[in-house]
Amino acid sequence: MNWLPTRDAALARLEEFLPRAGRDYAATRNFDRGPERRSNVSGLSPYLRHRVVTEREVLSRVLSRHSPVAAAKFIEEVFWRTYWKGWLEHRPSVWKRYQTELLSAVEALSRDDDIALRYAAATAAETGLDPFDQWSRELVSTGYLHNHTRMWFASIWIFTLKLPWTLGADFFLRHLLDGDPASNTLSWRWVAGLQTRGKIYLARPDNIARHYQVPFAMPEGLTTAADPLSEAPLPPAQPPTLPARVTAVGRVGLLLTEEDLSLDSLPDAIAVKGMALPRRLSPLPISRTVVDFTCGVVEDAVRRAAGRFNLDRSDIAHGNDAGREIVRWARQLDLDAVVTAYAPVGPTASALDALEGALNDAGISLLRRCTDYDRCCWPDTTRGYFQLRKRIPALLESLAVRRPEQHVVKPGGRHARRS
Ligand SMILES: Cc1cc2nc3c(=O)[nH]c(=O)nc-3n(C[C@H](O)[C@H](O)[C@H](O)COP(=O)(O)OP(=O)(O)OC[C@H]3O[C@@H](n4cnc5c(N)ncnc54)[C@H](O)[C@@H]3O)c2cc1C
């Protein structure tokens, strides 16, 4: 699989995968057959991560091809992403805690030779544990790992190599094209036994042997019993403060960020600008593959918006100076308001907070727009995933994601549900 940073490539991937999104997916999704034979999963995550295609679009296309029963597994997986995003929105301190612990773990690398050596071996694919080294190489060279492999990798990292989980989550975030503060941090926490208290995920040799269908030699000494990691209790969940629905007036500029590149229901604007990777995701360098892909999808969205709405466009702002560049752009165009998508917990949200202050100082407002999808789904993400899962049919109904043939137009124009 390879990922071109365009919406055209995302739509082509979706259409190509569609026939296999039903029962085939449910039966085969757990097998990792290696990068050359990965047609059993969609490979859509780098695009969904940045909303180059939206969850709603993917779900609608899948339900146009399969019944809700046949597509249930795939739909549930898309809702795992929704769940992690919503869960972290209710507990932003978990992201802050991760960042603080990561900084200490990175600092410890310069003091503790033993950890530094094990960390260097794990990230350079030189541990001597055959499948683990294959996965480490694959991650760095392709920017992707299969879900089951991510679970084995994280488990071996934490329980066999006994490395800090935050360093592993950071290694993923710096190399995954779909690297996401919520899905990544919370999945690593889940493997470590922090997310579902007391329940860890252990990579078992028989499970790897069955599901990893690439030639490899099973290593000796994988840890097969371990205690969960522990931490101080988390603060209680708080509903996120989502922006009110307001209409921008006057001279409006559109700011597209890597958090949401869909161009749904955008306001009238006179210009568009992109912002990519405005804050460092990590104290360590981000891979070139991730930087190029992220900047690429933002550039593609800016081009699409400029073409579709006949807007002036300018280059994308990237890196530490992004905020200053956007303020300059907004002032030069004499904007009254900059409109952007609501950014969930993570570096873009922090960058937007800082940008808002700087724009306000220049007399320009920053308006964030939250999608109906997030507004509708996040209230069901306060507890466990199964709370959200049982609400999936109702959520699909409220979001009007349904099979087209479920509705027929009666004579007289009224819609009626087929039984
Ligand atoms: C340790 C670990 C770290 C992870 N880090 C990330 C990450 O940074 N970003 C990320 O998008 N996913 C992450 N995942 C979840 C999952 O591995 C990927 O979303 C999935 O492998 C993407 O491949 P796909 O698009 O072919 O998935 P498919 O199987 O085709 O699934 C369709 C879509 O559903 C969503 N999805 C599927 N499984 C999950 C899941 N377990 N959690 C959340 N969403 C899911 C993705 O958006 C995916 O594109 C992580 C999982 C683990 C165990």
PDBQT file of the ligand as one rigid body, heavy atoms in Angstrom, charges set to zero:
ROOT
HETATM    1  C1  LIG A 501      -0.911   0.648  19.836  1.00  0.00    +0.000 C 
HETATM    2  C2  LIG A 501      -1.882   1.166  18.787  1.00  0.00    +0.000 A 
HETATM    3  C3  LIG A 501      -1.703   2.443  18.264  1.00  0.00    +0.000 A 
HETATM    4  C4  LIG A 501      -2.617   2.931  17.323  1.00  0.00    +0.000 A 
HETATM    5  N1  LIG A 501      -2.427   4.201  16.819  1.00  0.00    +0.000 NA
HETATM    6  C5  LIG A 501      -3.328   4.711  15.949  1.00  0.00    +0.000 A 
HETATM    7  C6  LIG A 501      -3.178   6.033  15.446  1.00  0.00    +0.000 A 
HETATM    8  O1  LIG A 501      -2.257   6.765  15.805  1.00  0.00    +0.000 OA
HETATM    9  N2  LIG A 501      -4.091   6.474  14.537  1.00  0.00    +0.000 N 
HETATM   10  C7  LIG A 501      -5.141   5.700  14.117  1.00  0.00    +0.000 A 
HETATM   11  O2  LIG A 501      -5.936   6.151  13.269  1.00  0.00    +0.000 OA
HETATM   12  N3  LIG A 501      -5.315   4.465  14.598  1.00  0.00    +0.000 NA
HETATM   13  C8  LIG A 501      -4.440   3.944  15.493  1.00  0.00    +0.000 A 
HETATM   14  N4  LIG A 501      -4.610   2.671  15.958  1.00  0.00    +0.000 N 
HETATM   15  C9  LIG A 501      -5.831   1.944  15.572  1.00  0.00    +0.000 C 
HETATM   16  C10 LIG A 501      -5.719   1.016  14.361  1.00  0.00    +0.000 C 
HETATM   17  O3  LIG A 501      -4.587   0.205  14.461  1.00  0.00    +0.000 OA
HETATM   18  C11 LIG A 501      -5.675   1.774  13.020  1.00  0.00    +0.000 C 
HETATM   19  O4  LIG A 501      -6.698   2.730  12.952  1.00  0.00    +0.000 OA
HETATM   20  C12 LIG A 501      -5.865   0.791  11.853  1.00  0.00    +0.000 C 
HETATM   21  O5  LIG A 501      -4.875  -0.195  11.891  1.00  0.00    +0.000 OA
HETATM   22  C13 LIG A 501      -5.807   1.546  10.563  1.00  0.00    +0.000 C 
HETATM   23  O6  LIG A 501      -5.758   0.691   9.452  1.00  0.00    +0.000 OA
HETATM   24  P1  LIG A 501      -6.972   0.606   8.430  1.00  0.00    +0.000 P 
HETATM   25  O7  LIG A 501      -7.353   1.960   7.968  1.00  0.00    +0.000 OA
HETATM   26  O8  LIG A 501      -6.579  -0.379   7.379  1.00  0.00    +0.000 OA
HETATM   27  O9  LIG A 501      -8.106   0.027   9.353  1.00  0.00    +0.000 OA
HETATM   28  P2  LIG A 501      -9.457  -0.747   9.034  1.00  0.00    +0.000 P 
HETATM   29  O10 LIG A 501      -9.391  -2.047   9.740  1.00  0.00    +0.000 OA
HETATM   30  O11 LIG A 501      -9.749  -0.763   7.589  1.00  0.00    +0.000 OA
HETATM   31  O12 LIG A 501     -10.540   0.140   9.819  1.00  0.00    +0.000 OA
HETATM   32  C14 LIG A 501     -11.269   1.219   9.207  1.00  0.00    +0.000 C 
HETATM   33  C15 LIG A 501     -11.055   2.487  10.003  1.00  0.00    +0.000 C 
HETATM   34  O13 LIG A 501     -11.560   2.333  11.328  1.00  0.00    +0.000 OA
HETATM   35  C16 LIG A 501     -10.723   3.032  12.266  1.00  0.00    +0.000 C 
HETATM   36  N5  LIG A 501     -10.144   2.048  13.186  1.00  0.00    +0.000 N 
HETATM   37  C17 LIG A 501      -9.971   0.724  12.973  1.00  0.00    +0.000 A 
HETATM   38  N6  LIG A 501      -9.481   0.121  14.075  1.00  0.00    +0.000 NA
HETATM   39  C18 LIG A 501      -9.343   1.089  15.002  1.00  0.00    +0.000 A 
HETATM   40  C19 LIG A 501      -8.889   1.114  16.362  1.00  0.00    +0.000 A 
HETATM   41  N7  LIG A 501      -8.506   0.009  16.997  1.00  0.00    +0.000 N 
HETATM   42  N8  LIG A 501      -8.861   2.310  17.010  1.00  0.00    +0.000 NA
HETATM   43  C20 LIG A 501      -9.269   3.457  16.395  1.00  0.00    +0.000 A 
HETATM   44  N9  LIG A 501      -9.718   3.485  15.114  1.00  0.00    +0.000 NA
HETATM   45  C21 LIG A 501      -9.748   2.326  14.437  1.00  0.00    +0.000 A 
HETATM   46  C22 LIG A 501      -9.621   3.708  11.445  1.00  0.00    +0.000 C 
HETATM   47  O14 LIG A 501      -9.994   5.048  11.184  1.00  0.00    +0.000 OA
HETATM   48  C23 LIG A 501      -9.604   2.868  10.183  1.00  0.00    +0.000 C 
HETATM   49  O15 LIG A 501      -9.142   3.587   9.056  1.00  0.00    +0.000 OA
HETATM   50  C24 LIG A 501      -3.719   2.140  16.902  1.00  0.00    +0.000 A 
HETATM   51  C25 LIG A 501      -3.872   0.852  17.449  1.00  0.00    +0.000 A 
HETATM   52  C26 LIG A 501      -2.965   0.371  18.368  1.00  0.00    +0.000 A 
HETATM   53  C27 LIG A 501      -3.164  -1.009  18.923  1.00  0.00    +0.000 C 
ENDROOT
TORSDOF 0
